[in-house]
């Protein structure tokens, strides 16, 4: 787990990964990263060669799902997709997963709180079912999503090319936070310069005068909130779909 403080909606930002050659994997991740440097690296290893590739992938996806379920941290991974494991093999993976949580707890107070929350959810039976809990639904195309925060409110639609189209009339945060990525700042500046994003006459926000397509759901959330945001959890299903003409 690569861990860093988060200035967005959560207290921490975490990336979960699995690798056979750890140094190579870390070097590759460092070259490709888009966010500020991580401040902690938590590594859990197996000393008896029982952590074969499919089990490692299962545990990786299990941890991603569990962290997302806590709602305490921003998880940079995509929604989990589990490998198909027989029940007896999955039992081995589950035991390793719980042991890993106990080892991760002392790393840092917030990490410990997240692990304790996961373990409590485990005891309540939220995760220990015959089948893994279904992953969070991805953002579908041609469905209207809504993002609502203090001083900002927007509707958006994901297009087939994976861009996120923010609909005209969106109320955009008036101030930007230092966590807003560079390309988010540049997009905001271009929209203001083009007259597409204008300040409210008597308010603290901007108003979007025409639809704008943004490169991703995360980038769209960044634009609306004026800060680095958790794209998966920022956009919620609105109570209608395009073309329906009626509330669902």
C-alpha positions as CSV (number, residue, x, y, z in Angstrom):
1,X,0.0,0.0,0.0
2,X,1.3,3.4,-1.0
3,X,0.0,5.9,1.5
4,X,-0.2,9.7,1.6
5,X,-2.2,12.4,3.3
6,X,-5.1,13.6,1.2
7,X,-6.4,17.2,1.0
8,X,-9.6,16.1,-0.7
9,X,-12.6,14.4,0.7
10,X,-10.7,11.8,2.7
11,X,-8.0,11.9,5.4
12,X,-5.7,9.5,3.4
13,X,-5.0,8.5,-0.2
14,X,-4.0,4.9,-0.8
15,X,-2.9,2.9,-3.8
16,X,-3.0,-0.9,-3.4
17,X,-0.8,-3.1,-5.6
18,X,0.8,-6.5,-5.9
19,X,4.2,-7.4,-7.4
20,X,6.8,-10.1,-7.6
21,X,9.7,-7.7,-8.0
22,X,8.9,-4.9,-5.5
23,X,11.7,-2.5,-6.5
24,X,10.8,-2.7,-10.2
25,X,7.2,-2.2,-9.4
26,X,7.8,0.9,-7.2
27,X,10.2,2.4,-9.8
28,X,7.5,2.0,-12.5
29,X,4.8,3.5,-10.2
30,X,7.1,6.5,-9.4
31,X,7.6,7.2,-13.1
32,X,3.9,7.1,-13.9
33,X,2.5,8.9,-10.8
34,X,0.3,11.9,-11.3
35,X,0.0,13.0,-7.6
36,X,2.4,14.2,-4.9
37,X,4.9,11.8,-3.5
38,X,3.7,9.1,-1.1
39,X,5.0,9.4,2.4
40,X,4.6,5.8,3.5
41,X,4.9,2.4,1.9
42,X,3.4,-0.6,3.6
43,X,4.5,-4.0,2.4
44,X,3.1,-7.4,3.3
45,X,5.0,-10.5,2.1
46,X,4.7,-14.3,2.4
47,X,7.8,-16.2,3.6
48,X,6.6,-19.7,2.6
49,X,5.8,-19.2,-1.1
50,X,2.1,-19.9,-0.5
51,X,1.1,-16.5,-1.8
52,X,0.8,-17.6,-5.4
53,X,-0.3,-15.1,-8.1
54,X,-4.0,-15.7,-8.1
55,X,-4.2,-15.5,-4.3
56,X,-2.1,-12.3,-4.3
57,X,-4.5,-10.8,-6.8
58,X,-7.5,-11.9,-4.7
59,X,-6.0,-10.3,-1.6
60,X,-5.2,-7.1,-3.5
61,X,-8.8,-6.8,-4.8
62,X,-10.2,-7.7,-1.4
63,X,-8.2,-4.9,0.3
64,X,-9.3,-2.4,-2.3
65,X,-12.9,-3.4,-1.8
66,X,-12.6,-3.3,2.0
67,X,-10.9,0.2,2.0
68,X,-13.6,1.5,-0.3
69,X,-16.3,0.1,2.0
70,X,-14.9,2.0,5.0
71,X,-15.5,5.4,3.3
72,X,-12.4,6.7,5.3
73,X,-9.8,6.9,2.6
74,X,-9.5,7.7,-1.1
75,X,-8.6,4.6,-3.0
76,X,-6.8,5.3,-6.3
77,X,-7.4,1.8,-7.7
78,X,-10.3,1.0,-10.0
79,X,-13.3,-1.0,-8.6
80,X,-12.1,-4.5,-7.8
81,X,-12.5,-7.5,-10.1
82,X,-11.9,-10.8,-8.3
83,X,-10.0,-13.8,-9.8
84,X,-12.1,-17.0,-9.7
85,X,-10.8,-19.1,-6.8
86,X,-12.1,-22.4,-5.4
87,X,-13.6,-22.2,-2.0
88,X,-10.7,-23.9,-0.2
89,X,-8.2,-21.6,-1.9
90,X,-10.3,-18.6,-1.1
91,X,-10.3,-19.7,2.6
92,X,-6.5,-19.6,2.6
93,X,-6.6,-16.1,1.0
94,X,-9.1,-14.9,3.6
95,X,-6.9,-16.0,6.4
96,X,-3.9,-14.2,4.9
97,X,-6.0,-11.1,4.4
98,X,-7.1,-10.9,8.1
99,X,-3.5,-11.5,9.2
100,X,-2.4,-8.7,6.9
101,X,-4.9,-6.3,8.5
102,X,-3.4,-7.0,11.9
103,X,0.1,-6.3,10.6
104,X,-0.9,-3.1,8.9
105,X,-2.7,-1.6,11.9
106,X,0.4,-0.3,13.8
107,X,1.8,1.6,10.8
108,X,0.0,5.0,11.3
109,X,-3.0,6.1,13.3
110,X,-5.4,6.6,10.4
111,X,-4.3,3.4,8.7
112,X,-4.9,1.6,12.0
113,X,-8.4,3.1,12.2
114,X,-9.1,1.9,8.7
115,X,-7.9,-1.6,9.4
116,X,-9.9,-1.7,12.7
117,X,-13.0,-0.6,10.8
118,X,-12.5,-3.3,8.2
119,X,-12.0,-6.0,11.0
120,X,-15.2,-4.7,12.7
121,X,-17.1,-5.0,9.4
122,X,-15.7,-8.5,9.0
123,X,-17.0,-9.5,12.4
124,X,-20.4,-8.1,11.5
125,X,-20.4,-10.4,8.5
126,X,-20.4,-7.7,5.9
127,X,-17.7,-9.3,3.8
128,X,-17.5,-13.0,4.9
129,X,-20.1,-14.5,2.6
130,X,-20.0,-17.5,0.3
131,X,-19.1,-15.1,-2.5
132,X,-17.2,-11.9,-2.4
133,X,-19.3,-8.8,-2.2
134,X,-20.0,-7.3,-5.7
135,X,-17.6,-4.5,-6.6
136,X,-18.9,-1.0,-6.6
137,X,-20.8,-0.2,-9.9
138,X,-18.7,1.7,-12.4
139,X,-19.9,4.9,-13.9
140,X,-22.1,3.9,-16.9
141,X,-22.5,5.7,-20.2
142,X,-25.6,7.8,-20.9
143,X,-26.7,8.0,-17.3
144,X,-27.1,11.2,-15.4
145,X,-24.9,11.6,-12.3
146,X,-25.0,14.3,-9.7
147,X,-22.3,15.9,-7.5
148,X,-23.4,18.0,-4.6
149,X,-21.2,19.8,-2.1
150,X,-21.3,23.1,-0.2
151,X,-21.1,25.9,-2.8
152,X,-21.2,23.5,-5.8
153,X,-23.7,21.3,-7.6
154,X,-23.5,19.7,-11.0
155,X,-25.1,17.1,-13.3
156,X,-22.9,15.1,-15.7
157,X,-23.1,12.2,-18.2
158,X,-20.3,9.8,-19.1
159,X,-19.9,9.5,-22.8
160,X,-18.9,6.4,-24.8
161,X,-15.4,7.8,-25.2
162,X,-15.1,7.8,-21.4
163,X,-15.1,11.5,-21.1
164,X,-17.5,13.1,-18.5
165,X,-19.8,15.8,-19.9
166,X,-20.7,18.3,-17.2
167,X,-24.1,19.8,-18.1
168,X,-24.7,23.6,-18.5
169,X,-26.0,25.3,-15.4
170,X,-23.6,23.5,-13.0
171,X,-22.5,25.5,-10.0
172,X,-18.7,25.3,-9.7
173,X,-16.8,26.1,-6.5
174,X,-15.6,29.6,-6.5
175,X,-12.2,29.0,-4.9
176,X,-9.6,26.4,-5.7
177,X,-7.7,24.3,-3.2
178,X,-3.9,23.7,-3.3
179,X,-4.7,20.0,-3.9
180,X,-6.2,20.7,-7.3
181,X,-4.0,19.0,-10.0
182,X,-2.2,21.2,-12.6
183,X,-4.4,20.1,-15.5
184,X,-7.5,20.9,-13.4
185,X,-6.2,24.4,-12.8
186,X,-5.4,24.8,-16.5
187,X,-8.9,23.6,-17.6
188,X,-10.6,26.0,-15.1
189,X,-8.5,28.9,-16.4
190,X,-9.4,28.1,-20.0
191,X,-13.1,28.0,-19.2
192,X,-13.0,31.3,-17.4
193,X,-11.0,32.9,-20.2
194,X,-13.5,31.7,-22.8
195,X,-16.4,33.0,-20.9
196,X,-17.8,29.5,-20.4
197,X,-17.4,29.7,-16.6
198,X,-18.6,32.9,-15.1
199,X,-18.8,34.2,-11.5
200,X,-22.3,34.4,-9.9
201,X,-23.3,38.0,-9.4
202,X,-24.0,37.7,-5.7
203,X,-22.6,34.3,-4.8
204,X,-19.4,32.4,-3.9
205,X,-19.4,30.1,-6.9
206,X,-19.1,30.1,-10.7
207,X,-21.8,29.0,-13.2
208,X,-21.1,26.8,-16.2
209,X,-22.9,28.4,-19.3
210,X,-22.5,25.4,-21.6
211,X,-21.8,21.7,-21.5
212,X,-18.1,20.9,-21.0
213,X,-16.5,17.5,-21.6
214,X,-13.7,16.5,-19.2
215,X,-11.1,13.8,-19.6
216,X,-12.4,11.6,-16.7
217,X,-15.0,11.4,-13.9
218,X,-12.2,12.3,-11.5
219,X,-11.2,15.3,-13.5
220,X,-14.8,16.4,-13.8
221,X,-15.2,16.1,-10.0
222,X,-12.0,18.1,-9.6
223,X,-13.4,20.9,-11.8
224,X,-16.7,21.1,-9.9
225,X,-15.2,21.0,-6.4
226,X,-12.1,23.1,-7.1
227,X,-9.9,20.4,-5.4
228,X,-8.6,16.9,-5.9
229,X,-11.6,14.7,-5.4
230,X,-12.5,11.0,-5.2
231,X,-14.0,10.5,-8.6
232,X,-15.7,7.1,-8.0
233,X,-17.5,8.3,-4.9
234,X,-18.1,12.0,-5.8
235,X,-20.7,11.2,-8.5
236,X,-24.0,9.7,-7.4
237,X,-26.8,8.5,-9.6
238,X,-29.3,11.2,-10.2
239,X,-33.0,10.3,-10.0
240,X,-33.5,10.2,-13.8
241,X,-31.8,8.8,-16.9
242,X,-31.4,10.5,-20.2
243,X,-34.2,10.0,-22.6
244,X,-36.6,8.6,-20.0
245,X,-38.6,11.8,-19.5
246,X,-39.8,10.5,-16.2
247,X,-38.3,10.1,-12.7
248,X,-37.0,6.6,-11.9
